[in-house]
Structures are given as C-alpha cells and as structure tokens.
Amino acid sequence: MKQYEAFDATELYCPRCRTARPVHRRLLLVLPTGNRSEYRCAVCGEVLGGKSDTDSSEYREILQRSGRLTG
C-alpha cells in the first residue's frame, strides 16, 4: 500500500541565514516528462535545492488551453 506520493519541503537549512528557514517552491520548467522546481529561502531568497517530478498533468493542461491537444 502506497502511503505517500511525493514530499514537498516546507523548511530547509539556509547557509546564508545559518539556520533552518521556511522555503518557497518556484516552478522553473513544465516539460512533457514532468516539472522542475527550485526551493528558495523565504527570508533571503537563496536557492536551497531543487525538485523534479513526473507529473505531466500541468503540461497537458497548457496544451489543452492553447488548442494543441484534442481529446
């Protein structure tokens, strides 16, 4: 039984602030194979990490809105 699909970070260590800080997830790329995001410190804006997923639903949604995908 699968309990978790994916995890999202809410707080990460920031080397600039020298403590754990809340993070903002910023979407970088929407690809047919999934999305690429980065985590930034909510206080100073330092990039603290990244995440790739395999959810292509956002890509299909963009194609449908643009009229390039039918069905």
mmCIF file of the N, C-alpha and C atoms, coordinates in Angstrom:
data_MODEL
# 
_entry.id   MODEL 
# 
loop_
_atom_site.group_PDB 
_atom_site.id 
_atom_site.type_symbol 
_atom_site.label_atom_id 
_atom_site.label_alt_id 
_atom_site.label_comp_id 
_atom_site.label_asym_id 
_atom_site.label_entity_id 
_atom_site.label_seq_id 
_atom_site.pdbx_PDB_ins_code 
_atom_site.Cartn_x 
_atom_site.Cartn_y 
_atom_site.Cartn_z 
_atom_site.occupancy 
_atom_site.B_iso_or_equiv 
_atom_site.pdbx_formal_charge 
_atom_site.auth_seq_id 
_atom_site.auth_comp_id 
_atom_site.auth_asym_id 
_atom_site.auth_atom_id 
_atom_site.pdbx_PDB_model_num 
ATOM 1   N N  . MET A 1 1  ? 0.832  -1.177 0.000   1.00 0.00 ? 1  MET A N  1 
ATOM 2   C CA . MET A 1 1  ? 0.000  0.000  0.000   1.00 0.00 ? 1  MET A CA 1 
ATOM 3   C C  . MET A 1 1  ? 0.882  1.248  0.000   1.00 0.00 ? 1  MET A C  1 
ATOM 4   N N  . LYS A 1 2  ? 0.652  2.136  -0.946  1.00 0.00 ? 2  LYS A N  1 
ATOM 5   C CA . LYS A 1 2  ? 1.402  3.389  -1.024  1.00 0.00 ? 2  LYS A CA 1 
ATOM 6   C C  . LYS A 1 2  ? 0.801  4.412  -0.066  1.00 0.00 ? 2  LYS A C  1 
ATOM 7   N N  . GLN A 1 3  ? 1.604  4.932  0.823   1.00 0.00 ? 3  GLN A N  1 
ATOM 8   C CA . GLN A 1 3  ? 1.100  5.928  1.761   1.00 0.00 ? 3  GLN A CA 1 
ATOM 9   C C  . GLN A 1 3  ? 1.372  7.342  1.280   1.00 0.00 ? 3  GLN A C  1 
ATOM 10  N N  . TYR A 1 4  ? 2.478  7.531  0.555   1.00 0.00 ? 4  TYR A N  1 
ATOM 11  C CA . TYR A 1 4  ? 2.866  8.871  0.135   1.00 0.00 ? 4  TYR A CA 1 
ATOM 12  C C  . TYR A 1 4  ? 3.202  8.872  -1.350  1.00 0.00 ? 4  TYR A C  1 
ATOM 13  N N  . GLU A 1 5  ? 2.733  9.864  -2.049  1.00 0.00 ? 5  GLU A N  1 
ATOM 14  C CA . GLU A 1 5  ? 3.073  10.029 -3.458  1.00 0.00 ? 5  GLU A CA 1 
ATOM 15  C C  . GLU A 1 5  ? 4.359  10.842 -3.598  1.00 0.00 ? 5  GLU A C  1 
ATOM 16  N N  . ALA A 1 6  ? 4.426  11.990 -2.912  1.00 0.00 ? 6  ALA A N  1 
ATOM 17  C CA . ALA A 1 6  ? 5.596  12.866 -3.016  1.00 0.00 ? 6  ALA A CA 1 
ATOM 18  C C  . ALA A 1 6  ? 5.674  13.745 -1.774  1.00 0.00 ? 6  ALA A C  1 
ATOM 19  N N  . PHE A 1 7  ? 6.856  14.227 -1.514  1.00 0.00 ? 7  PHE A N  1 
ATOM 20  C CA . PHE A 1 7  ? 7.067  15.137 -0.400  1.00 0.00 ? 7  PHE A CA 1 
ATOM 21  C C  . PHE A 1 7  ? 7.450  16.512 -0.924  1.00 0.00 ? 7  PHE A C  1 
ATOM 22  N N  . ASP A 1 8  ? 7.006  17.544 -0.248  1.00 0.00 ? 8  ASP A N  1 
ATOM 23  C CA . ASP A 1 8  ? 7.422  18.915 -0.534  1.00 0.00 ? 8  ASP A CA 1 
ATOM 24  C C  . ASP A 1 8  ? 8.075  19.475 0.721   1.00 0.00 ? 8  ASP A C  1 
ATOM 25  N N  . ALA A 1 9  ? 9.219  20.095 0.543   1.00 0.00 ? 9  ALA A N  1 
ATOM 26  C CA . ALA A 1 9  ? 9.919  20.696 1.676   1.00 0.00 ? 9  ALA A CA 1 
ATOM 27  C C  . ALA A 1 9  ? 9.175  21.944 2.134   1.00 0.00 ? 9  ALA A C  1 
ATOM 28  N N  . THR A 1 10 ? 9.087  22.137 3.421   1.00 0.00 ? 10 THR A N  1 
ATOM 29  C CA . THR A 1 10 ? 8.497  23.360 3.973   1.00 0.00 ? 10 THR A CA 1 
ATOM 30  C C  . THR A 1 10 ? 9.560  24.216 4.640   1.00 0.00 ? 10 THR A C  1 
ATOM 31  N N  . GLU A 1 11 ? 10.655 23.573 5.040   1.00 0.00 ? 11 GLU A N  1 
ATOM 32  C CA . GLU A 1 11 ? 11.743 24.268 5.717   1.00 0.00 ? 11 GLU A CA 1 
ATOM 33  C C  . GLU A 1 11 ? 13.050 23.560 5.401   1.00 0.00 ? 11 GLU A C  1 
ATOM 34  N N  . LEU A 1 12 ? 14.087 24.343 5.052   1.00 0.00 ? 12 LEU A N  1 
ATOM 35  C CA . LEU A 1 12 ? 15.409 23.794 4.761   1.00 0.00 ? 12 LEU A CA 1 
ATOM 36  C C  . LEU A 1 12 ? 16.474 24.670 5.411   1.00 0.00 ? 12 LEU A C  1 
ATOM 37  N N  . TYR A 1 13 ? 17.659 24.087 5.592   1.00 0.00 ? 13 TYR A N  1 
ATOM 38  C CA . TYR A 1 13 ? 18.768 24.855 6.148   1.00 0.00 ? 13 TYR A CA 1 
ATOM 39  C C  . TYR A 1 13 ? 19.283 25.848 5.111   1.00 0.00 ? 13 TYR A C  1 
ATOM 40  N N  . CYS A 1 14 ? 19.429 27.101 5.511   1.00 0.00 ? 14 CYS A N  1 
ATOM 41  C CA . CYS A 1 14 ? 19.951 28.140 4.633   1.00 0.00 ? 14 CYS A CA 1 
ATOM 42  C C  . CYS A 1 14 ? 21.371 28.502 5.093   1.00 0.00 ? 14 CYS A C  1 
ATOM 43  N N  . PRO A 1 15 ? 22.377 28.306 4.233   1.00 0.00 ? 15 PRO A N  1 
ATOM 44  C CA . PRO A 1 15 ? 23.749 28.632 4.632   1.00 0.00 ? 15 PRO A CA 1 
ATOM 45  C C  . PRO A 1 15 ? 23.971 30.136 4.801   1.00 0.00 ? 15 PRO A C  1 
ATOM 46  N N  . ARG A 1 16 ? 23.229 30.948 4.087   1.00 0.00 ? 16 ARG A N  1 
ATOM 47  C CA . ARG A 1 16 ? 23.384 32.397 4.234   1.00 0.00 ? 16 ARG A CA 1 
ATOM 48  C C  . ARG A 1 16 ? 22.811 32.873 5.580   1.00 0.00 ? 16 ARG A C  1 
ATOM 49  N N  . CYS A 1 17 ? 21.629 32.378 5.941   1.00 0.00 ? 17 CYS A N  1 
ATOM 50  C CA . CYS A 1 17 ? 20.999 32.755 7.223   1.00 0.00 ? 17 CYS A CA 1 
ATOM 51  C C  . CYS A 1 17 ? 21.573 31.959 8.392   1.00 0.00 ? 17 CYS A C  1 
ATOM 52  N N  . ARG A 1 18 ? 22.219 30.838 8.086   1.00 0.00 ? 18 ARG A N  1 
ATOM 53  C CA . ARG A 1 18 ? 22.836 29.939 9.070   1.00 0.00 ? 18 ARG A CA 1 
ATOM 54  C C  . ARG A 1 18 ? 21.830 29.320 10.039  1.00 0.00 ? 18 ARG A C  1 
ATOM 55  N N  . THR A 1 19 ? 20.631 29.031 9.509   1.00 0.00 ? 19 THR A N  1 
ATOM 56  C CA . THR A 1 19 ? 19.607 28.353 10.286  1.00 0.00 ? 19 THR A CA 1 
ATOM 57  C C  . THR A 1 19 ? 18.559 27.787 9.324   1.00 0.00 ? 19 THR A C  1 
ATOM 58  N N  . ALA A 1 20 ? 17.698 26.926 9.833   1.00 0.00 ? 20 ALA A N  1 
ATOM 59  C CA . ALA A 1 20 ? 16.612 26.397 9.010   1.00 0.00 ? 20 ALA A CA 1 
ATOM 60  C C  . ALA A 1 20 ? 15.576 27.492 8.800   1.00 0.00 ? 20 ALA A C  1 
ATOM 61  N N  . ARG A 1 21 ? 15.125 27.643 7.571   1.00 0.00 ? 21 ARG A N  1 
ATOM 62  C CA . ARG A 1 21 ? 14.169 28.700 7.216   1.00 0.00 ? 21 ARG A CA 1 
ATOM 63  C C  . ARG A 1 21 ? 13.028 28.112 6.383   1.00 0.00 ? 21 ARG A C  1 
ATOM 64  N N  . PRO A 1 22 ? 11.857 28.747 6.417   1.00 0.00 ? 22 PRO A N  1 
ATOM 65  C CA . PRO A 1 22 ? 10.777 28.339 5.516   1.00 0.00 ? 22 PRO A CA 1 
ATOM 66  C C  . PRO A 1 22 ? 11.209 28.566 4.076   1.00 0.00 ? 22 PRO A C  1 
ATOM 67  N N  . VAL A 1 23 ? 10.666 27.779 3.168   1.00 0.00 ? 23 VAL A N  1 
ATOM 68  C CA . VAL A 1 23 ? 11.039 27.892 1.763   1.00 0.00 ? 23 VAL A CA 1 
ATOM 69  C C  . VAL A 1 23 ? 9.815  28.161 0.896   1.00 0.00 ? 23 VAL A C  1 
ATOM 70  N N  . HIS A 1 24 ? 10.075 28.759 -0.262  1.00 0.00 ? 24 HIS A N  1 
ATOM 71  C CA . HIS A 1 24 ? 9.078  28.935 -1.307  1.00 0.00 ? 24 HIS A CA 1 
ATOM 72  C C  . HIS A 1 24 ? 9.493  28.031 -2.458  1.00 0.00 ? 24 HIS A C  1 
ATOM 73  N N  . ARG A 1 25 ? 8.524  27.303 -3.000  1.00 0.00 ? 25 ARG A N  1 
ATOM 74  C CA . ARG A 1 25 ? 8.793  26.460 -4.161  1.00 0.00 ? 25 ARG A CA 1 
ATOM 75  C C  . ARG A 1 25 ? 8.481  27.261 -5.418  1.00 0.00 ? 25 ARG A C  1 
ATOM 76  N N  . ARG A 1 26 ? 9.432  27.340 -6.326  1.00 0.00 ? 26 ARG A N  1 
ATOM 77  C CA . ARG A 1 26 ? 9.292  28.124 -7.552  1.00 0.00 ? 26 ARG A CA 1 
ATOM 78  C C  . ARG A 1 26 ? 9.375  27.196 -8.753  1.00 0.00 ? 26 ARG A C  1 
ATOM 79  N N  . LEU A 1 27 ? 8.344  27.211 -9.581  1.00 0.00 ? 27 LEU A N  1 
ATOM 80  C CA . LEU A 1 27 ? 8.309  26.375 -10.776 1.00 0.00 ? 27 LEU A CA 1 
ATOM 81  C C  . LEU A 1 27 ? 9.238  26.953 -11.828 1.00 0.00 ? 27 LEU A C  1 
ATOM 82  N N  . LEU A 1 28 ? 10.163 26.134 -12.331 1.00 0.00 ? 28 LEU A N  1 
ATOM 83  C CA . LEU A 1 28 ? 11.125 26.574 -13.339 1.00 0.00 ? 28 LEU A CA 1 
ATOM 84  C C  . LEU A 1 28 ? 10.733 26.137 -14.741 1.00 0.00 ? 28 LEU A C  1 
ATOM 85  N N  . LEU A 1 29 ? 10.400 24.850 -14.896 1.00 0.00 ? 29 LEU A N  1 
ATOM 86  C CA . LEU A 1 29 ? 10.100 24.285 -16.209 1.00 0.00 ? 29 LEU A CA 1 
ATOM 87  C C  . LEU A 1 29 ? 8.889  23.370 -16.136 1.00 0.00 ? 29 LEU A C  1 
ATOM 88  N N  . VAL A 1 30 ? 8.073  23.421 -17.176 1.00 0.00 ? 30 VAL A N  1 
ATOM 89  C CA . VAL A 1 30 ? 6.982  22.467 -17.348 1.00 0.00 ? 30 VAL A CA 1 
ATOM 90  C C  . VAL A 1 30 ? 7.316  21.678 -18.609 1.00 0.00 ? 30 VAL A C  1 
ATOM 91  N N  . LEU A 1 31 ? 7.595  20.402 -18.447 1.00 0.00 ? 31 LEU A N  1 
ATOM 92  C CA . LEU A 1 31 ? 8.028  19.540 -19.545 1.00 0.00 ? 31 LEU A CA 1 
ATOM 93  C C  . LEU A 1 31 ? 7.052  18.393 -19.745 1.00 0.00 ? 31 LEU A C  1 
ATOM 94  N N  . PRO A 1 32 ? 7.072  17.747 -20.918 1.00 0.00 ? 32 PRO A N  1 
ATOM 95  C CA . PRO A 1 32 ? 6.189  16.591 -21.135 1.00 0.00 ? 32 PRO A CA 1 
ATOM 96  C C  . PRO A 1 32 ? 6.460  15.456 -20.154 1.00 0.00 ? 32 PRO A C  1 
ATOM 97  N N  . THR A 1 33 ? 7.664  15.378 -19.644 1.00 0.00 ? 33 THR A N  1 
ATOM 98  C CA . THR A 1 33 ? 8.033  14.306 -18.716 1.00 0.00 ? 33 THR A CA 1 
ATOM 99  C C  . THR A 1 33 ? 7.847  14.673 -17.257 1.00 0.00 ? 33 THR A C  1 
ATOM 100 N N  . GLY A 1 34 ? 7.510  15.927 -16.963 1.00 0.00 ? 34 GLY A N  1 
ATOM 101 C CA . GLY A 1 34 ? 7.307  16.364 -15.589 1.00 0.00 ? 34 GLY A CA 1 
ATOM 102 C C  . GLY A 1 34 ? 7.732  17.805 -15.390 1.00 0.00 ? 34 GLY A C  1 
ATOM 103 N N  . ASN A 1 35 ? 7.797  18.223 -14.158 1.00 0.00 ? 35 ASN A N  1 
ATOM 104 C CA . ASN A 1 35 ? 8.115  19.608 -13.813 1.00 0.00 ? 35 ASN A CA 1 
ATOM 105 C C  . ASN A 1 35 ? 9.438  19.696 -13.057 1.00 0.00 ? 35 ASN A C  1 
ATOM 106 N N  . ARG A 1 36 ? 10.087 20.830 -13.175 1.00 0.00 ? 36 ARG A N  1 
ATOM 107 C CA . ARG A 1 36 ? 11.324 21.105 -12.434 1.00 0.00 ? 36 ARG A CA 1 
ATOM 108 C C  . ARG A 1 36 ? 11.086 22.359 -11.611 1.00 0.00 ? 36 ARG A C  1 
ATOM 109 N N  . SER A 1 37 ? 11.335 22.269 -10.313 1.00 0.00 ? 37 SER A N  1 
ATOM 110 C CA . SER A 1 37 ? 11.140 23.381 -9.388  1.00 0.00 ? 37 SER A CA 1 
ATOM 111 C C  . SER A 1 37 ? 12.396 23.597 -8.567  1.00 0.00 ? 37 SER A C  1 
ATOM 112 N N  . GLU A 1 38 ? 12.479 24.764 -7.944  1.00 0.00 ? 38 GLU A N  1 
ATOM 113 C CA . GLU A 1 38 ? 13.569 25.025 -7.007  1.00 0.00 ? 38 GLU A CA 1 
ATOM 114 C C  . GLU A 1 38 ? 12.977 25.547 -5.709  1.00 0.00 ? 38 GLU A C  1 
ATOM 115 N N  . TYR A 1 39 ? 13.707 25.316 -4.630  1.00 0.00 ? 39 TYR A N  1 
ATOM 116 C CA . TYR A 1 39 ? 13.324 25.828 -3.326  1.00 0.00 ? 39 TYR A CA 1 
ATOM 117 C C  . TYR A 1 39 ? 14.204 27.022 -2.996  1.00 0.00 ? 39 TYR A C  1 
ATOM 118 N N  . ARG A 1 40 ? 13.578 28.128 -2.571  1.00 0.00 ? 40 ARG A N  1 
ATOM 119 C CA . ARG A 1 40 ? 14.300 29.336 -2.176  1.00 0.00 ? 40 ARG A CA 1 
ATOM 120 C C  . ARG A 1 40 ? 13.960 29.693 -0.743  1.00 0.00 ? 40 ARG A C  1 
ATOM 121 N N  . CYS A 1 41 ? 14.939 30.227 -0.040  1.00 0.00 ? 41 CYS A N  1 
ATOM 122 C CA . CYS A 1 41 ? 14.753 30.688 1.331   1.00 0.00 ? 41 CYS A CA 1 
ATOM 123 C C  . CYS A 1 41 ? 13.721 31.817 1.326   1.00 0.00 ? 41 CYS A C  1 
ATOM 124 N N  . ALA A 1 42 ? 12.736 31.735 2.195   1.00 0.00 ? 42 ALA A N  1 
ATOM 125 C CA . ALA A 1 42 ? 11.683 32.747 2.268   1.00 0.00 ? 42 ALA A CA 1 
ATOM 126 C C  . ALA A 1 42 ? 12.187 34.058 2.865   1.00 0.00 ? 42 ALA A C  1 
ATOM 127 N N  . VAL A 1 43 ? 13.341 34.038 3.517   1.00 0.00 ? 43 VAL A N  1 
ATOM 128 C CA . VAL A 1 43 ? 13.878 35.239 4.160   1.00 0.00 ? 43 VAL A CA 1 
ATOM 129 C C  . VAL A 1 43 ? 14.853 35.979 3.246   1.00 0.00 ? 43 VAL A C  1 
ATOM 130 N N  . CYS A 1 44 ? 15.865 35.270 2.717   1.00 0.00 ? 44 CYS A N  1 
ATOM 131 C CA . CYS A 1 44 ? 16.915 35.952 1.944   1.00 0.00 ? 44 CYS A CA 1 
ATOM 132 C C  . CYS A 1 44 ? 16.862 35.652 0.446   1.00 0.00 ? 44 CYS A C  1 
ATOM 133 N N  . GLY A 1 45 ? 16.104 34.646 0.020   1.00 0.00 ? 45 GLY A N  1 
ATOM 134 C CA . GLY A 1 45 ? 15.984 34.331 -1.397  1.00 0.00 ? 45 GLY A CA 1 
ATOM 135 C C  . GLY A 1 45 ? 17.035 33.385 -1.946  1.00 0.00 ? 45 GLY A C  1 
ATOM 136 N N  . GLU A 1 46 ? 17.930 32.890 -1.120  1.00 0.00 ? 46 GLU A N  1 
ATOM 137 C CA . GLU A 1 46 ? 18.971 31.956 -1.542  1.00 0.00 ? 46 GLU A CA 1 
ATOM 138 C C  . GLU A 1 46 ? 18.348 30.658 -2.066  1.00 0.00 ? 46 GLU A C  1 
ATOM 139 N N  . VAL A 1 47 ? 18.873 30.126 -3.176  1.00 0.00 ? 47 VAL A N  1 
ATOM 140 C CA . VAL A 1 47 ? 18.414 28.836 -3.696  1.00 0.00 ? 47 VAL A CA 1 
ATOM 141 C C  . VAL A 1 47 ? 18.951 27.743 -2.783  1.00 0.00 ? 47 VAL A C  1 
ATOM 142 N N  . LEU A 1 48 ? 18.044 26.913 -2.245  1.00 0.00 ? 48 LEU A N  1 
ATOM 143 C CA . LEU A 1 48 ? 18.441 25.899 -1.279  1.00 0.00 ? 48 LEU A CA 1 
ATOM 144 C C  . LEU A 1 48 ? 18.351 24.477 -1.814  1.00 0.00 ? 48 LEU A C  1 
ATOM 145 N N  . GLY A 1 49 ? 17.724 24.302 -2.956  1.00 0.00 ? 49 GLY A N  1 
ATOM 146 C CA . GLY A 1 49 ? 17.609 22.966 -3.519  1.00 0.00 ? 49 GLY A CA 1 
ATOM 147 C C  . GLY A 1 49 ? 16.635 22.950 -4.669  1.00 0.00 ? 49 GLY A C  1 
ATOM 148 N N  . GLY A 1 50 ? 16.404 21.756 -5.200  1.00 0.00 ? 50 GLY A N  1 
ATOM 149 C CA . GLY A 1 50 ? 15.500 21.615 -6.329  1.00 0.00 ? 50 GLY A CA 1 
ATOM 150 C C  . GLY A 1 50 ? 14.716 20.334 -6.247  1.00 0.00 ? 50 GLY A C  1 
ATOM 151 N N  . LYS A 1 51 ? 13.748 20.227 -7.150  1.00 0.00 ? 51 LYS A N  1 
ATOM 152 C CA . LYS A 1 51 ? 12.905 19.041 -7.172  1.00 0.00 ? 51 LYS A CA 1 
ATOM 153 C C  . LYS A 1 51 ? 12.424 18.806 -8.596  1.00 0.00 ? 51 LYS A C  1 
ATOM 154 N N  . SER A 1 52 ? 12.433 17.548 -9.002  1.00 0.00 ? 52 SER A N  1 
ATOM 155 C CA . SER A 1 52 ? 11.858 17.137 -10.278 1.00 0.00 ? 52 SER A CA 1 
ATOM 156 C C  . SER A 1 52 ? 10.743 16.153 -9.979  1.00 0.00 ? 52 SER A C  1 
ATOM 157 N N  . ASP A 1 53 ? 9.648  16.253 -10.712 1.00 0.00 ? 53 ASP A N  1 
ATOM 158 C CA . ASP A 1 53 ? 8.594  15.270 -10.553 1.00 0.00 ? 53 ASP A CA 1 
ATOM 159 C C  . ASP A 1 53 ? 8.202  14.730 -11.921 1.00 0.00 ? 53 ASP A C  1 
ATOM 160 N N  . THR A 1 54 ? 7.383  13.705 -11.939 1.00 0.00 ? 54 THR A N  1 
ATOM 161 C CA . THR A 1 54 ? 6.979  13.070 -13.191 1.00 0.00 ? 54 THR A CA 1 
ATOM 162 C C  . THR A 1 54 ? 5.511  13.318 -13.504 1.00 0.00 ? 54 THR A C  1 
ATOM 163 N N  . ASP A 1 55 ? 4.920  14.319 -12.888 1.00 0.00 ? 55 ASP A N  1 
ATOM 164 C CA . ASP A 1 55 ? 3.521  14.660 -13.125 1.00 0.00 ? 55 ASP A CA 1 
ATOM 165 C C  . ASP A 1 55 ? 3.415  15.542 -14.364 1.00 0.00 ? 55 ASP A C  1 
ATOM 166 N N  . SER A 1 56 ? 2.881  14.987 -15.449 1.00 0.00 ? 56 SER A N  1 
ATOM 167 C CA . SER A 1 56 ? 2.778  15.740 -16.695 1.00 0.00 ? 56 SER A CA 1 
ATOM 168 C C  . SER A 1 56 ? 1.406  16.386 -16.883 1.00 0.00 ? 56 SER A C  1 
ATOM 169 N N  . SER A 1 57 ? 0.572  16.393 -15.850 1.00 0.00 ? 57 SER A N  1 
ATOM 170 C CA . SER A 1 57 ? -0.781 16.943 -15.975 1.00 0.00 ? 57 SER A CA 1 
ATOM 171 C C  . SER A 1 57 ? -0.761 18.440 -16.280 1.00 0.00 ? 57 SER A C  1 
ATOM 172 N N  . GLU A 1 58 ? 0.175  19.167 -15.717 1.00 0.00 ? 58 GLU A N  1 
ATOM 173 C CA . GLU A 1 58 ? 0.259  20.607 -15.979 1.00 0.00 ? 58 GLU A CA 1 
ATOM 174 C C  . GLU A 1 58 ? 0.632  20.875 -17.440 1.00 0.00 ? 58 GLU A C  1 
ATOM 175 N N  . TYR A 1 59 ? 1.497  20.060 -17.998 1.00 0.00 ? 59 TYR A N  1 
ATOM 176 C CA . TYR A 1 59 ? 1.884  20.191 -19.407 1.00 0.00 ? 59 TYR A CA 1 
ATOM 177 C C  . TYR A 1 59 ? 0.676  19.940 -20.315 1.00 0.00 ? 59 TYR A C  1 
ATOM 178 N N  . ARG A 1 60 ? -0.078 18.861 -20.038 1.00 0.00 ? 60 ARG A N  1 
ATOM 179 C CA . ARG A 1 60 ? -1.272 18.557 -20.839 1.00 0.00 ? 60 ARG A CA 1 
ATOM 180 C C  . ARG A 1 60 ? -2.310 19.668 -20.721 1.00 0.00 ? 60 ARG A C  1 
ATOM 181 N N  . GLU A 1 61 ? -2.444 20.237 -19.534 1.00 0.00 ? 61 GLU A N  1 
ATOM 182 C CA . GLU A 1 61 ? -3.389 21.339 -19.318 1.00 0.00 ? 61 GLU A CA 1 
ATOM 183 C C  . GLU A 1 61 ? -3.013 22.564 -20.158 1.00 0.00 ? 61 GLU A C  1 
ATOM 184 N N  . ILE A 1 62 ? -1.742 22.879 -20.248 1.00 0.00 ? 62 ILE A N  1 
ATOM 185 C CA . ILE A 1 62 ? -1.279 24.008 -21.067 1.00 0.00 ? 62 ILE A CA 1 
ATOM 186 C C  . ILE A 1 62 ? -1.579 23.749 -22.540 1.00 0.00 ? 62 ILE A C  1 
ATOM 187 N N  . LEU A 1 63 ? -1.339 22.524 -23.002 1.00 0.00 ? 63 LEU A N  1 
ATOM 188 C CA . LEU A 1 63 ? -1.629 22.184 -24.395 1.00 0.00 ? 63 LEU A CA 1 
ATOM 189 C C  . LEU A 1 63 ? -3.118 22.287 -24.700 1.00 0.00 ? 63 LEU A C  1 
ATOM 190 N N  . GLN A 1 64 ? -3.949 21.836 -23.775 1.00 0.00 ? 64 GLN A N  1 
ATOM 191 C CA . GLN A 1 64 ? -5.393 21.920 -23.982 1.00 0.00 ? 64 GLN A CA 1 
ATOM 192 C C  . GLN A 1 64 ? -5.853 23.370 -24.065 1.00 0.00 ? 64 GLN A C  1 
ATOM 193 N N  . ARG A 1 65 ? -5.341 24.231 -23.217 1.00 0.00 ? 65 ARG A N  1 
ATOM 194 C CA . ARG A 1 65 ? -5.721 25.647 -23.228 1.00 0.00 ? 65 ARG A CA 1 
ATOM 195 C C  . ARG A 1 65 ? -5.277 26.319 -24.516 1.00 0.00 ? 65 ARG A C  1 
ATOM 196 N N  . SER A 1 66 ? -4.163 25.887 -25.072 1.00 0.00 ? 66 SER A N  1 
ATOM 197 C CA . SER A 1 66 ? -3.663 26.518 -26.298 1.00 0.00 ? 66 SER A CA 1 
ATOM 198 C C  . SER A 1 66 ? -4.312 25.926 -27.552 1.00 0.00 ? 66 SER A C  1 
ATOM 199 N N  . GLY A 1 67 ? -5.113 24.863 -27.394 1.00 0.00 ? 67 GLY A N  1 
ATOM 200 C CA . GLY A 1 67 ? -5.782 24.239 -28.525 1.00 0.00 ? 67 GLY A CA 1 
ATOM 201 C C  . GLY A 1 67 ? -4.916 23.247 -29.272 1.00 0.00 ? 67 GLY A C  1 
ATOM 202 N N  . ARG A 1 68 ? -3.766 22.894 -28.749 1.00 0.00 ? 68 ARG A N  1 
ATOM 203 C CA . ARG A 1 68 ? -2.848 21.966 -29.433 1.00 0.00 ? 68 ARG A CA 1 
ATOM 204 C C  . ARG A 1 68 ? -3.112 20.510 -29.095 1.00 0.00 ? 68 ARG A C  1 
ATOM 205 N N  . LEU A 1 69 ? -3.920 20.279 -28.078 1.00 0.00 ? 69 LEU A N  1 
ATOM 206 C CA . LEU A 1 69 ? -4.211 18.910 -27.683 1.00 0.00 ? 69 LEU A CA 1 
ATOM 207 C C  . LEU A 1 69 ? -5.717 18.704 -27.781 1.00 0.00 ? 69 LEU A C  1 
ATOM 208 N N  . THR A 1 70 ? -6.132 17.678 -28.464 1.00 0.00 ? 70 THR A N  1 
ATOM 209 C CA . THR A 1 70 ? -7.547 17.375 -28.587 1.00 0.00 ? 70 THR A CA 1 
ATOM 210 C C  . THR A 1 70 ? -7.823 16.037 -27.936 1.00 0.00 ? 70 THR A C  1 
ATOM 211 N N  . GLY A 1 71 ? -9.026 15.899 -27.427 1.00 0.00 ? 71 GLY A N  1 
ATOM 212 C CA . GLY A 1 71 ? -9.410 14.627 -26.855 1.00 0.00 ? 71 GLY A CA 1 
ATOM 213 C C  . GLY A 1 71 ? -9.410 14.578 -25.416 1.00 0.00 ? 71 GLY A C  1 
# 
